[in-house]
């Protein structure tokens, strides 16, 4: 993997909230996406995911609690925790998550 300008990569994505795979470390994916102020429906995952805000602010509801993650901060959503992005989230987000192994 070469050096990646995370902010520019996110800015060039054609659709907000559509992640782009930057690379893999073993079975872990490192992805980037652009947040555009819209919220999302609640979801949960079988594995934990780390959410790192490069710039802007991520507003979450995680396990019923409101969480605000600012630039330079990260939040780990534990496996099985229901979470949703609240409206007003904008900026650049890096997601680090374990990928399921192919069958």
C-alpha positions in Angstrom: 0.0 0.0 0.0 1.3 3.4 -0.9 0.8 6.7 1.0 -2.9 7.7 0.8 -4.3 11.2 1.3 -7.3 10.2 3.3 -9.1 13.5 3.1 -8.7 13.8 -0.7 -9.7 10.2 -1.2 -12.9 10.8 0.8 -13.6 14.1 -1.0 -13.3 12.4 -4.4 -15.8 9.6 -3.6 -18.9 9.9 -5.8 -21.3 9.1 -3.0 -21.3 10.0 0.7 -21.6 7.1 3.1 -20.2 4.7 0.4 -17.0 3.4 1.8 -13.8 2.9 -0.2 -11.3 0.2 0.8 -7.9 1.7 1.4 -6.2 -1.6 2.1 -6.1 -4.7 4.2 -3.9 -5.8 7.1 -4.5 -9.6 7.3 -8.2 -10.0 7.6 -8.8 -6.4 8.7 -10.1 -3.8 6.3 -9.2 -0.1 6.5 -11.9 1.9 4.7 -12.6 5.6 4.2 -15.9 7.4 3.6 -17.3 10.9 3.5 -20.0 11.9 5.9 -22.5 14.5 4.5 -24.8 15.4 7.3 -27.3 12.7 6.8 -28.1 10.1 9.5 -28.4 6.3 9.1 -30.7 3.5 10.1 -29.7 1.5 13.2 -27.4 -1.4 12.6 -25.2 -3.9 14.4 -22.3 -6.1 13.4 -21.0 -9.5 14.4 -17.5 -8.0 15.1 -16.3 -4.8 16.6 -15.4 -1.8 14.4 -13.2 1.2 15.1 -14.4 4.5 13.8 -11.7 7.2 13.5 -12.8 10.7 12.6 -10.1 12.4 10.5 -12.0 15.7 10.2 -15.4 16.9 11.1 -17.7 15.2 13.7 -19.4 11.9 13.9 -22.6 11.9 16.0 -23.7 8.4 17.0 -26.3 6.7 19.1 -24.7 3.5 20.4 -26.5 1.1 22.7 -29.0 3.9 23.5 -26.3 6.5 24.4 -25.5 9.6 22.4 -21.8 9.8 21.5 -20.0 12.6 19.7 -16.6 11.8 18.1 -14.5 14.7 16.9 -11.6 15.1 14.6 -8.6 13.1 15.9 -10.8 10.9 18.1 -11.9 7.3 17.6 -14.8 5.2 19.0 -14.9 1.4 19.0 -18.4 0.0 18.5 -18.3 -3.4 20.2 -19.8 -6.5 18.4 -23.5 -6.7 18.6 -24.1 -3.1 19.8 -26.9 -1.4 17.9 -25.7 2.0 16.6 -26.9 4.7 14.2 -25.4 7.8 12.8 -27.3 10.9 13.8 -28.0 13.8 11.4 -25.3 16.5 11.5 -22.4 14.0 11.1 -20.0 15.4 8.5 -16.3 15.1 7.5 -14.0 12.2 6.9 -14.3 8.9 8.6 -11.9 5.9 8.6 -13.5 2.5 9.5 -11.3 -0.4 10.7 -13.1 -3.7 10.8 -12.4 -7.4 10.7 -13.7 -9.1 7.5 -15.3 -12.5 7.5 -13.1 -15.2 6.1 -14.3 -16.6 2.8 -16.0 -20.0 3.1 
